[in-house]
Amino acid sequence: MNKYKYQEMEQLFVKGIRLNRNSVEDFDKYPFNIPIIKNLTEIQFEKPVTFIMGENGSGKSTIIESLAISLGLSAEGGTRNMVYETYNSTSSLDQYLTIIKSGLKPQWKYFLRAETFYTMAQASSQYNFGDTSIFNLSHGEAFNELFSGFSPNGLYFMDEPESALSPKSQMRLLSRIHSLAKNSQFIIVTHSPILLAYYDGQILNADNDLKPIAYKDTEIYSIYRHFLECPEKMQKHLFDD
């Protein structure tokens, strides 16, 4: 047995989501015209750590946003106690989803949305770390402090958490996720090959109707590998095109 293997939870907090297709009036209108939503019936989460990867515009953020809203979190991020809005740009997808829950209830829920993190922090007085205000930290430092404060028995939704992190900080985040995964659940949208490499995570491919995919079969892995092995050749190919 892998010495890093953790004992998985007997049940996940969220086991899956189901699209109530009979309630959708028009699959040619947003957000139902997005291919992964147009073809969606049900997604099953099989691991405490699930990654959703895919190209820009594939619908990843729409899925995780709707899932977070359905579970009582703000579309702009934060805990379930934070209800605020700066601009309503959310889709109506959450109204058409059935959340498949287990009998377990998380003690904590949190939605990290990288693009609205600063605005969310401005709206909350909780973002002080000891005597240090979040606004005295760099973007990446603030993310690191936030992740270090994640508690066990939590349900965490994360939309591109790597956006402010160096590779070393991404590895620190990966270690934090692993330390909590024995009694917490993570659903993460990411483009990071470091996070996706987590040995016991489930990867869902938004470019292929959210079907499971192995890490080394992902386009992200392939592109990074080829680029790092021969950056000059890859650049010549890019620039010639």
Accessible surface in RSA format (square Angstrom, percent):
REM  Atomic radii and reference values for relative SASA: ProtOr
REM  Chains: A
REM  Algorithm: Lee & Richards
REM  Probe-radius: 1.40
REM  Slices: 20
REM RES _ NUM      All-atoms   Total-Side   Main-Chain    Non-polar    All polar
REM                ABS   REL    ABS   REL    ABS   REL    ABS   REL    ABS   REL
RES MET A   1   213.72 110.7 127.30  84.2  86.43 205.8 114.80  97.6  98.92 131.1
RES ASN A   2    81.25  56.0  58.98  57.0  22.27  53.6  28.64  68.9  52.61  50.8
RES LYS A   3   171.09  83.5 130.60  80.1  40.49  96.4  88.06  79.3  83.04  88.4
RES TYR A   4   132.18  61.7 125.57  71.4   6.61  17.2  96.93  72.8  35.25  43.5
RES LYS A   5    85.16  41.5  61.05  37.5  24.11  57.4  41.27  37.1  43.89  46.7
RES TYR A   6    19.26   9.0   9.56   5.4   9.70  25.2  17.10  12.8   2.16   2.7
RES GLN A   7   159.92  89.4 142.20 103.9  17.72  42.2  54.44 115.9 105.48  80.0
RES GLU A   8    60.25  34.6  44.92  34.0  15.33  36.5  16.03  31.0  44.21  36.1
RES MET A   9    29.53  15.3  10.18   6.7  19.35  46.1  15.18  12.9  14.35  19.0
RES GLU A  10   178.79 102.6 138.26 104.6  40.53  96.5  60.77 117.5 118.02  96.4
RES GLN A  11    77.80  43.5  71.45  52.2   6.35  15.1  25.60  54.5  52.19  39.6
RES LEU A  12    18.24  10.2  17.05  12.2   1.18   3.0  17.05  12.0   1.18   3.2
RES PHE A  13     7.34   3.7   4.73   2.9   2.61   6.8   4.73   2.9   2.61   7.5
RES VAL A  14     1.87   1.2   1.87   1.7   0.00   0.0   1.87   1.6   0.00   0.0
RES LYS A  15    90.78  44.3  86.92  53.3   3.87   9.2  39.54  35.6  51.24  54.6
RES GLY A  16     0.04   0.1   0.00   N/A   0.04   0.1   0.04   0.1   0.00   0.0
RES ILE A  17     0.00   0.0   0.00   0.0   0.00   0.0   0.00   0.0   0.00   0.0
RES ARG A  18    94.64  39.7  94.64  48.2   0.00   0.0  32.96  45.0  61.68  37.4
RES LEU A  19     5.41   3.0   0.00   0.0   5.41  13.6   0.00   0.0   5.41  14.6
RES ASN A  20    51.62  35.6  44.16  42.7   7.46  18.0  19.03  45.8  32.59  31.5
RES ARG A  21    84.33  35.4  75.30  38.4   9.04  21.5  30.60  41.8  53.73  32.6
RES ASN A  22   159.75 110.2 124.12 119.9  35.63  85.8  37.56  90.4 122.19 118.1
RES SER A  23    65.86  55.7  47.54  63.4  18.33  42.2  26.03  55.4  39.83  55.8
RES VAL A  24    15.62  10.3   0.33   0.3  15.29  36.8   0.67   0.6  14.95  40.5
RES GLU A  25   174.08  99.9 132.56 100.3  41.52  98.9  53.25 103.0 120.83  98.7
RES ASP A  26    53.09  37.2  46.25  46.0   6.84  16.2  19.57  46.1  33.52  33.4
RES PHE A  27    46.55  23.3  41.72  25.8   4.84  12.6  41.72  25.3   4.84  13.8
RES ASP A  28   105.38  73.8  85.73  85.3  19.65  46.5  26.76  63.0  78.62  78.4
RES LYS A  29   135.16  65.9 131.74  80.8   3.42   8.1  78.41  70.6  56.75  60.4
RES TYR A  30   132.43  61.8 109.28  62.2  23.15  60.2  88.78  66.7  43.65  53.8
RES PRO A  31     1.67   1.2   1.67   1.5   0.00   0.0   1.67   1.4   0.00   0.0
RES PHE A  32    13.44   6.7  13.44   8.3   0.00   0.0  13.44   8.1   0.00   0.0
RES ASN A  33    66.17  45.6  52.23  50.5  13.94  33.6  10.04  24.2  56.13  54.3
RES ILE A  34    22.92  13.0  20.55  15.3   2.36   5.7  22.92  16.5   0.00   0.0
RES PRO A  35    88.62  64.6  86.96  79.3   1.66   6.0  88.62  73.2   0.00   0.0
RES ILE A  36     5.52   3.1   3.79   2.8   1.73   4.2   3.79   2.7   1.73   4.7
RES ILE A  37     0.00   0.0   0.00   0.0   0.00   0.0   0.00   0.0   0.00   0.0
RES LYS A  38    79.35  38.7  77.40  47.5   1.95   4.6  42.84  38.6  36.51  38.9
RES ASN A  39    85.35  58.9  60.85  58.8  24.50  59.0  15.47  37.2  69.88  67.5
RES LEU A  40     9.19   5.1   5.56   4.0   3.63   9.1   9.19   6.5   0.00   0.0
RES THR A  41    85.84  61.1  83.10  84.2   2.74   6.5  61.56  82.7  24.28  36.7
RES GLU A  42    66.18  38.0  39.39  29.8  26.79  63.8  13.54  26.2  52.65  43.0
RES ILE A  43     7.96   4.5   4.48   3.3   3.49   8.4   7.96   5.7   0.00   0.0
RES GLN A  44   105.04  58.7  98.14  71.7   6.90  16.4  24.71  52.6  80.34  60.9
RES PHE A  45     9.00   4.5   0.71   0.4   8.29  21.6   0.71   0.4   8.29  23.7
RES GLU A  46   110.32  63.3  87.45  66.2  22.87  54.5  31.40  60.7  78.93  64.4
RES LYS A  47    55.73  27.2  55.73  34.2   0.00   0.0  30.78  27.7  24.95  26.6
RES PRO A  48     0.62   0.4   0.62   0.6   0.00   0.0   0.62   0.5   0.00   0.0
RES VAL A  49     0.00   0.0   0.00   0.0   0.00   0.0   0.00   0.0   0.00   0.0
RES THR A  50     0.00   0.0   0.00   0.0   0.00   0.0   0.00   0.0   0.00   0.0
RES PHE A  51     0.06   0.0   0.06   0.0   0.00   0.0   0.06   0.0   0.00   0.0
RES ILE A  52     1.05   0.6   1.05   0.8   0.00   0.0   1.05   0.8   0.00   0.0
RES MET A  53     4.24   2.2   4.24   2.8   0.00   0.0   4.24   3.6   0.00   0.0
RES GLY A  54     4.08   5.0   0.00   N/A   4.08   5.0   2.86   7.9   1.22   2.7
RES GLU A  55   100.27  57.6  95.31  72.1   4.96  11.8  48.33  93.5  51.93  42.4
RES ASN A  56   114.12  78.7  94.28  91.1  19.84  47.8  31.70  76.3  82.42  79.7
RES GLY A  57    75.17  92.7   0.00   N/A  75.17  92.7  41.68 114.4  33.49  75.0
RES SER A  58    16.11  13.6   5.58   7.5  10.53  24.2  15.00  31.9   1.11   1.6
RES GLY A  59     8.06   9.9   0.00   N/A   8.06   9.9   5.57  15.3   2.49   5.6
RES LYS A  60     9.50   4.6   8.39   5.1   1.11   2.6   0.24   0.2   9.26   9.9
RES SER A  61    37.83  32.0  35.50  47.4   2.32   5.4  21.94  46.7  15.89  22.3
RES THR A  62    18.30  13.0  14.90  15.1   3.39   8.1   3.19   4.3  15.10  22.8
RES ILE A  63     0.47   0.3   0.47   0.4   0.00   0.0   0.47   0.3   0.00   0.0
RES ILE A  64     0.27   0.2   0.12   0.1   0.16   0.4   0.27   0.2   0.00   0.0
RES GLU A  65     8.32   4.8   8.32   6.3   0.00   0.0   0.47   0.9   7.86   6.4
RES SER A  66     0.76   0.6   0.76   1.0   0.00   0.0   0.00   0.0   0.76   1.1
RES LEU A  67     0.63   0.4   0.63   0.5   0.00   0.0   0.63   0.4   0.00   0.0
RES ALA A  68     0.00   0.0   0.00   0.0   0.00   0.0   0.00   0.0   0.00   0.0
RES ILE A  69    44.92  25.6  35.16  26.2   9.76  23.5  35.16  25.3   9.76  26.5
RES SER A  70    40.14  33.9   5.50   7.3  34.63  79.8  14.00  29.8  26.14  36.6
RES LEU A  71    10.77   6.0   4.98   3.6   5.79  14.5   9.47   6.7   1.30   3.5
RES GLY A  72    50.09  61.8   0.00   N/A  50.09  61.8  35.93  98.6  14.17  31.7
RES LEU A  73     7.53   4.2   0.00   0.0   7.53  18.9   1.12   0.8   6.41  17.2
RES SER A  74    14.72  12.4   3.02   4.0  11.70  27.0  11.87  25.3   2.86   4.0
RES ALA A  75    17.12  15.7  12.36  19.1   4.76  10.8  12.36  17.4   4.76  12.6
RES GLU A  76    14.84   8.5  14.45  10.9   0.39   0.9  13.77  26.6   1.07   0.9
RES GLY A  77     0.16   0.2   0.00   N/A   0.16   0.2   0.16   0.4   0.00   0.0
RES GLY A  78     0.00   0.0   0.00   N/A   0.00   0.0   0.00   0.0   0.00   0.0
RES THR A  79    30.54  21.7  30.54  31.0   0.00   0.0  28.85  38.8   1.69   2.5
RES ARG A  80   103.42  43.4  89.41  45.6  14.02  33.4  28.27  38.6  75.15  45.5
RES ASN A  81   134.70  92.9 102.88  99.4  31.83  76.6  29.90  72.0 104.80 101.3
RES MET A  82    17.00   8.8  11.71   7.8   5.28  12.6  16.32  13.9   0.68   0.9
RES VAL A  83   134.51  88.5 104.98  95.0  29.53  71.1 104.98  91.2  29.53  80.1
RES TYR A  84    42.82  20.0  26.01  14.8  16.81  43.7  36.24  27.2   6.58   8.1
RES GLU A  85   117.59  67.5  84.63  64.0  32.96  78.5  25.72  49.7  91.87  75.0
RES THR A  86    88.62  63.0  51.63  52.3  36.99  88.2  45.76  61.5  42.86  64.8
RES TYR A  87   168.27  78.6 156.66  89.1  11.61  30.2 113.71  85.5  54.56  67.3
RES ASN A  88    96.54  66.6  74.07  71.6  22.47  54.1  18.06  43.5  78.48  75.9
RES SER A  89    80.08  67.7  50.73  67.7  29.35  67.6  31.97  68.1  48.11  67.4
RES THR A  90    49.25  35.0  26.32  26.7  22.93  54.7   9.82  13.2  39.43  59.6
RES SER A  91    12.17  10.3   0.30   0.4  11.87  27.3   6.08  13.0   6.08   8.5
RES SER A  92    41.47  35.0  36.64  48.9   4.84  11.1  27.32  58.2  14.15  19.8
RES LEU A  93     0.00   0.0   0.00   0.0   0.00   0.0   0.00   0.0   0.00   0.0
RES ASP A  94    32.29  22.6  23.89  23.8   8.40  19.9   0.13   0.3  32.16  32.1
RES GLN A  95   135.52  75.8  99.57  72.8  35.94  85.6  36.05  76.7  99.47  75.4
RES TYR A  96    50.13  23.4  49.69  28.3   0.44   1.2  10.25   7.7  39.88  49.2
RES LEU A  97    16.99   9.5   0.00   0.0  16.99  42.7   0.00   0.0  16.99  45.7
RES THR A  98    53.73  38.2  49.86  50.5   3.88   9.2  38.76  52.1  14.97  22.6
RES ILE A  99    27.07  15.4   9.81   7.3  17.26  41.6   9.81   7.1  17.26  46.8
RES ILE A 100    40.72  23.2  36.79  27.4   3.92   9.5  40.72  29.3   0.00   0.0
RES LYS A 101   127.21  62.1 101.94  62.5  25.27  60.2  52.31  47.1  74.90  79.8
RES SER A 102    18.67  15.8   0.00   0.0  18.67  43.0   5.97  12.7  12.71  17.8
RES GLY A 103    68.77  84.8   0.00   N/A  68.77  84.8  39.38 108.1  29.39  65.8
RES LEU A 104    74.36  41.4  68.59  49.1   5.76  14.5  69.56  48.9   4.79  12.9
RES LYS A 105   178.04  86.9 159.03  97.6  19.01  45.3 101.47  91.3  76.57  81.6
RES PRO A 106    18.00  13.1  11.12  10.1   6.88  25.0  11.12   9.2   6.88  42.7
RES GLN A 107    99.99  55.9  89.85  65.7  10.14  24.1  29.79  63.4  70.19  53.2
RES TRP A 108   114.41  45.9 113.55  55.0   0.86   2.0 111.50  59.5   2.91   4.7
RES LYS A 109    35.29  17.2  31.53  19.3   3.76   9.0   5.89   5.3  29.40  31.3
RES TYR A 110    11.80   5.5  11.78   6.7   0.02   0.1  11.78   8.8   0.02   0.0
RES PHE A 111     0.00   0.0   0.00   0.0   0.00   0.0   0.00   0.0   0.00   0.0
RES LEU A 112     0.05   0.0   0.04   0.0   0.00   0.0   0.05   0.0   0.00   0.0
RES ARG A 113    31.37  13.2  29.98  15.3   1.38   3.3   2.29   3.1  29.08  17.6
RES ALA A 114    14.26  13.1   7.58  11.7   6.68  15.2   7.73  10.9   6.53  17.3
RES GLU A 115   133.34  76.6  90.23  68.3  43.11 102.6  47.56  92.0  85.78  70.0
RES THR A 116    27.47  19.5  26.74  27.1   0.73   1.7  27.47  36.9   0.00   0.0
RES PHE A 117     3.97   2.0   3.22   2.0   0.76   2.0   3.76   2.3   0.22   0.6
RES TYR A 118   131.17  61.2 129.19  73.5   1.98   5.2  96.95  72.9  34.22  42.2
RES THR A 119    48.31  34.4  46.93  47.6   1.38   3.3  17.70  23.8  30.61  46.3
RES MET A 120     1.12   0.6   1.12   0.7   0.00   0.0   0.97   0.8   0.15   0.2
RES ALA A 121     0.57   0.5   0.20   0.3   0.37   0.8   0.20   0.3   0.37   1.0
RES GLN A 122   111.80  62.5  80.40  58.8  31.40  74.8  22.62  48.1  89.18  67.6
RES ALA A 123    61.83  56.8  18.73  28.9  43.10  98.0  31.64  44.6  30.19  80.0
RES SER A 124    20.89  17.7   5.17   6.9  15.72  36.2   8.83  18.8  12.06  16.9
RES SER A 125   106.46  90.0  81.53 108.8  24.93  57.4  54.55 116.2  51.91  72.7
RES GLN A 126    93.03  52.0  65.46  47.8  27.57  65.7  38.58  82.1  54.46  41.3
RES TYR A 127     9.81   4.6   6.61   3.8   3.20   8.3   7.04   5.3   2.77   3.4
RES ASN A 128    80.93  55.8  63.53  61.4  17.40  41.9  17.29  41.6  63.64  61.5
RES PHE A 129    46.89  23.5  33.73  20.9  13.16  34.2  39.59  24.0   7.30  20.9
RES GLY A 130    75.41  93.0   0.00   N/A  75.41  93.0  44.44 122.0  30.97  69.4
RES ASP A 131   159.25 111.6 117.51 117.0  41.74  98.7  43.01 101.2 116.24 115.9
RES THR A 132    52.99  37.7  50.60  51.3   2.38   5.7  19.35  26.0  33.63  50.8
RES SER A 133    31.23  26.4  29.22  39.0   2.01   4.6  22.63  48.2   8.60  12.0
RES ILE A 134     9.53   5.4   6.29   4.7   3.24   7.8   6.29   4.5   3.24   8.8
RES PHE A 135    95.82  47.9  65.36  40.5  30.46  79.3  69.76  42.3  26.06  74.6
RES ASN A 136   117.21  80.8  82.51  79.7  34.71  83.6  24.58  59.2  92.63  89.5
RES LEU A 137    43.05  24.0  24.52  17.5  18.53  46.6  26.50  18.6  16.55  44.5
RES SER A 138    62.36  52.7  47.09  62.8  15.27  35.2  51.30 109.2  11.06  15.5
RES HIS A 139    97.05  53.0  83.49  58.0  13.56  34.7  67.45  69.5  29.60  34.4
RES GLY A 140    14.60  18.0   0.00   N/A  14.60  18.0  10.66  29.3   3.93   8.8
RES GLU A 141    89.34  51.3  86.64  65.5   2.70   6.4  30.88  59.7  58.45  47.7
RES ALA A 142     3.67   3.4   3.67   5.7   0.00   0.0   3.67   5.2   0.00   0.0
RES PHE A 143     0.00   0.0   0.00   0.0   0.00   0.0   0.00   0.0   0.00   0.0
RES ASN A 144    32.72  22.6  26.92  26.0   5.80  14.0  14.55  35.0  18.17  17.6
RES GLU A 145    70.74  40.6  67.62  51.2   3.13   7.4   5.90  11.4  64.84  52.9
RES LEU A 146    15.79   8.8  13.89   9.9   1.89   4.8  14.87  10.4   0.91   2.5
RES PHE A 147     5.17   2.6   5.17   3.2   0.00   0.0   5.17   3.1   0.00   0.0
RES SER A 148    70.10  59.2  48.39  64.6  21.71  50.0  42.09  89.6  28.01  39.2
RES GLY A 149    55.26  68.1   0.00   N/A  55.26  68.1  34.58  94.9  20.68  46.3
RES PHE A 150    11.77   5.9   7.38   4.6   4.40  11.4   9.42   5.7   2.36   6.7
RES SER A 151    33.92  28.7  31.19  41.6   2.73   6.3   7.48  15.9  26.44  37.0
RES PRO A 152    71.43  52.1  70.71  64.5   0.72   2.6  70.71  58.4   0.72   4.5
RES ASN A 153    50.57  34.9  50.57  48.9   0.00   0.0  14.94  36.0  35.63  34.4
RES GLY A 154     0.00   0.0   0.00   N/A   0.00   0.0   0.00   0.0   0.00   0.0
RES LEU A 155     1.85   1.0   1.85   1.3   0.00   0.0   1.85   1.3   0.00   0.0
RES TYR A 156     4.24   2.0   4.24   2.4   0.00   0.0   3.18   2.4   1.06   1.3
RES PHE A 157     0.00   0.0   0.00   0.0   0.00   0.0   0.00   0.0   0.00   0.0
RES MET A 158     0.34   0.2   0.34   0.2   0.00   0.0   0.34   0.3   0.00   0.0
RES ASP A 159     8.30   5.8   7.50   7.5   0.81   1.9   1.81   4.3   6.49   6.5
RES GLU A 160    53.66  30.8  53.66  40.6   0.00   0.0   5.44  10.5  48.22  39.4
RES PRO A 161     0.00   0.0   0.00   0.0   0.00   0.0   0.00   0.0   0.00   0.0
RES GLU A 162    23.16  13.3  18.57  14.0   4.59  10.9  14.62  28.3   8.54   7.0
RES SER A 163    69.22  58.5  26.79  35.7  42.43  97.7  35.81  76.3  33.40  46.8
RES ALA A 164    24.00  22.1   0.24   0.4  23.76  54.0  10.71  15.1  13.29  35.2
RES LEU A 165    14.41   8.0   0.12   0.1  14.29  35.9   1.99   1.4  12.42  33.4
RES SER A 166    58.19  49.2  45.12  60.2  13.07  30.1  45.60  97.1  12.59  17.6
RES PRO A 167    84.74  61.8  84.74  77.2   0.00   0.0  84.74  70.0   0.00   0.0
RES LYS A 168   145.16  70.8 142.00  87.1   3.16   7.5  84.95  76.5  60.21  64.1
RES SER A 169    12.18  10.3  12.18  16.3   0.00   0.0   0.26   0.5  11.93  16.7
RES GLN A 170    20.68  11.6  20.68  15.1   0.00   0.0   0.00   0.0  20.68  15.7
RES MET A 171   106.86  55.3 100.95  66.8   5.91  14.1  61.95  52.7  44.91  59.5
RES ARG A 172   125.39  52.6 117.45  59.9   7.94  18.9  62.06  84.8  63.33  38.4
RES LEU A 173     2.99   1.7   0.65   0.5   2.33   5.9   2.79   2.0   0.20   0.5
RES LEU A 174    33.89  18.9  33.77  24.2   0.11   0.3  33.77  23.7   0.11   0.3
RES SER A 175    72.62  61.4  63.73  85.1   8.89  20.5  32.38  68.9  40.24  56.4
RES ARG A 176    69.13  29.0  65.39  33.3   3.74   8.9  24.29  33.2  44.84  27.2
RES ILE A 177     0.70   0.4   0.69   0.5   0.00   0.0   0.70   0.5   0.00   0.0
RES HIS A 178    51.46  28.1  48.60  33.8   2.86   7.3  33.91  34.9  17.56  20.4
RES SER A 179    53.37  45.1  36.96  49.3  16.40  37.8  44.86  95.5   8.50  11.9
RES LEU A 180     6.31   3.5   5.89   4.2   0.41   1.0   6.31   4.4   0.00   0.0
RES ALA A 181     0.00   0.0   0.00   0.0   0.00   0.0   0.00   0.0   0.00   0.0
RES LYS A 182   122.62  59.8 113.59  69.7   9.03  21.5  56.66  51.0  65.96  70.3
RES ASN A 183    54.33  37.5  53.79  52.0   0.54   1.3  23.29  56.1  31.04  30.0
RES SER A 184     0.00   0.0   0.00   0.0   0.00   0.0   0.00   0.0   0.00   0.0
RES GLN A 185     0.10   0.1   0.10   0.1   0.00   0.0   0.09   0.2   0.02   0.0
RES PHE A 186     0.72   0.4   0.70   0.4   0.01   0.0   0.70   0.4   0.01   0.0
RES ILE A 187     0.04   0.0   0.04   0.0   0.00   0.0   0.04   0.0   0.00   0.0
RES ILE A 188     0.00   0.0   0.00   0.0   0.00   0.0   0.00   0.0   0.00   0.0
RES VAL A 189     0.00   0.0   0.00   0.0   0.00   0.0   0.00   0.0   0.00   0.0
RES THR A 190     0.00   0.0   0.00   0.0   0.00   0.0   0.00   0.0   0.00   0.0
RES HIS A 191    53.02  29.0  51.19  35.6   1.84   4.7  40.01  41.2  13.01  15.1
RES SER A 192     3.78   3.2   0.54   0.7   3.24   7.5   3.78   8.0   0.00   0.0
RES PRO A 193    25.04  18.3  24.19  22.0   0.86   3.1  24.46  20.2   0.58   3.6
RES ILE A 194    45.01  25.6  40.44  30.1   4.56  11.0  44.58  32.1   0.42   1.2
RES LEU A 195     0.00   0.0   0.00   0.0   0.00   0.0   0.00   0.0   0.00   0.0
RES LEU A 196     0.73   0.4   0.00   0.0   0.73   1.8   0.00   0.0   0.73   2.0
RES ALA A 197    43.92  40.4  27.26  42.1  16.66  37.9  27.56  38.8  16.36  43.3
RES TYR A 198    16.36   7.6   6.27   3.6  10.09  26.2   8.51   6.4   7.85   9.7
RES TYR A 199    99.62  46.5  61.99  35.3  37.63  97.9  69.85  52.5  29.77  36.7
RES ASP A 200    11.16   7.8   9.98   9.9   1.18   2.8   1.59   3.8   9.57   9.5
RES GLY A 201    20.43  25.2   0.00   N/A  20.43  25.2   0.27   0.7  20.16  45.1
RES GLN A 202    14.14   7.9   8.81   6.4   5.34  12.7  12.62  26.9   1.53   1.2
RES ILE A 203    10.63   6.0   7.08   5.3   3.55   8.6   7.08   5.1   3.55   9.6
RES LEU A 204     2.94   1.6   2.94   2.1   0.00   0.0   2.94   2.1   0.00   0.0
RES ASN A 205    17.64  12.2  17.64  17.0   0.00   0.0   0.79   1.9  16.85  16.3
RES ALA A 206     3.77   3.5   0.00   0.0   3.77   8.6   0.00   0.0   3.77  10.0
RES ASP A 207    75.01  52.5  38.12  37.9  36.89  87.2  30.33  71.4  44.68  44.6
RES ASN A 208    74.13  51.1  70.71  68.3   3.41   8.2  13.17  31.7  60.95  58.9
RES ASP A 209    59.98  42.0  41.19  41.0  18.79  44.4   9.76  23.0  50.22  50.1
RES LEU A 210    10.25   5.7   2.23   1.6   8.02  20.2   2.23   1.6   8.02  21.6
RES LYS A 211   104.91  51.2 103.08  63.2   1.83   4.3  79.85  71.9  25.06  26.7
RES PRO A 212    94.59  68.9  73.11  66.6  21.48  78.1  73.36  60.6  21.23 132.0
RES ILE A 213    41.75  23.8  26.33  19.6  15.42  37.2  34.02  24.5   7.73  21.0
RES ALA A 214    62.09  57.1  46.17  71.3  15.91  36.2  56.36  79.4   5.73  15.2
RES TYR A 215    55.32  25.8  49.60  28.2   5.73  14.9  37.05  27.8  18.28  22.5
RES LYS A 216   145.88  71.2 129.47  79.4  16.41  39.1  73.41  66.1  72.47  77.2
RES ASP A 217   103.25  72.3  77.58  77.2  25.67  60.7  19.82  46.6  83.43  83.2
RES THR A 218     0.64   0.5   0.00   0.0   0.64   1.5   0.00   0.0   0.64   1.0
RES GLU A 219   100.47  57.7  92.08  69.7   8.39  20.0  34.14  66.0  66.33  54.2
RES ILE A 220    21.63  12.3  20.05  14.9   1.58   3.8  21.63  15.6   0.00   0.0
RES TYR A 221    48.94  22.8  48.28  27.5   0.66   1.7  28.95  21.8  19.98  24.6
RES SER A 222    38.00  32.1  37.92  50.6   0.08   0.2  18.84  40.1  19.16  26.8
RES ILE A 223    89.14  50.7  87.14  64.9   2.00   4.8  89.14  64.2   0.00   0.0
RES TYR A 224   103.61  48.4 102.64  58.4   0.97   2.5  63.65  47.8  39.97  49.3
RES ARG A 225    92.97  39.0  85.84  43.8   7.13  17.0  31.88  43.6  61.09  37.0
RES HIS A 226    79.63  43.5  76.51  53.2   3.13   8.0  48.01  49.5  31.62  36.8
RES PHE A 227    72.05  36.0  72.05  44.6   0.00   0.0  72.05  43.7   0.00   0.0
RES LEU A 228   132.84  74.0 110.67  79.2  22.17  55.7 111.36  78.2  21.48  57.8
RES GLU A 229   118.02  67.8  82.03  62.1  35.99  85.7  45.16  87.3  72.87  59.5
RES CYS A 230    48.41  36.6  47.15  52.6   1.27   3.0  18.16  46.0  30.26  32.6
RES PRO A 231    44.20  32.2  44.20  40.3   0.00   0.0  44.20  36.5   0.00   0.0
RES GLU A 232   125.21  71.9 117.77  89.1   7.44  17.7  68.01 131.5  57.20  46.7
RES LYS A 233   149.05  72.7 142.09  87.2   6.96  16.6  89.56  80.6  59.49  63.4
RES MET A 234    46.59  24.1  46.38  30.7   0.21   0.5  26.35  22.4  20.24  26.8
RES GLN A 235    64.73  36.2  64.73  47.3   0.00   0.0  11.64  24.8  53.09  40.3
RES LYS A 236   137.47  67.1 131.25  80.5   6.22  14.8 100.95  90.9  36.52  38.9
RES HIS A 237   109.17  59.7 102.69  71.4   6.48  16.6  64.84  66.8  44.33  51.6
RES LEU A 238    99.74  55.5  86.32  61.8  13.43  33.8  86.50  60.7  13.24  35.6
RES PHE A 239   152.89  76.5 121.37  75.2  31.52  82.0 126.96  77.0  25.92  74.2
RES ASP A 240   100.38  70.3  64.54  64.2  35.84  84.8  30.20  71.1  70.18  70.0
RES ASP A 241   135.21  94.7  72.33  72.0  62.88 148.7  45.51 107.1  89.70  89.5
END  Absolute sums over single chains surface
CHAIN  1 A    12802.8      10146.1       2656.7       6556.9       6245.9
END  Absolute sums over all chains
TOTAL         12802.8      10146.1       2656.7       6556.9       6245.9
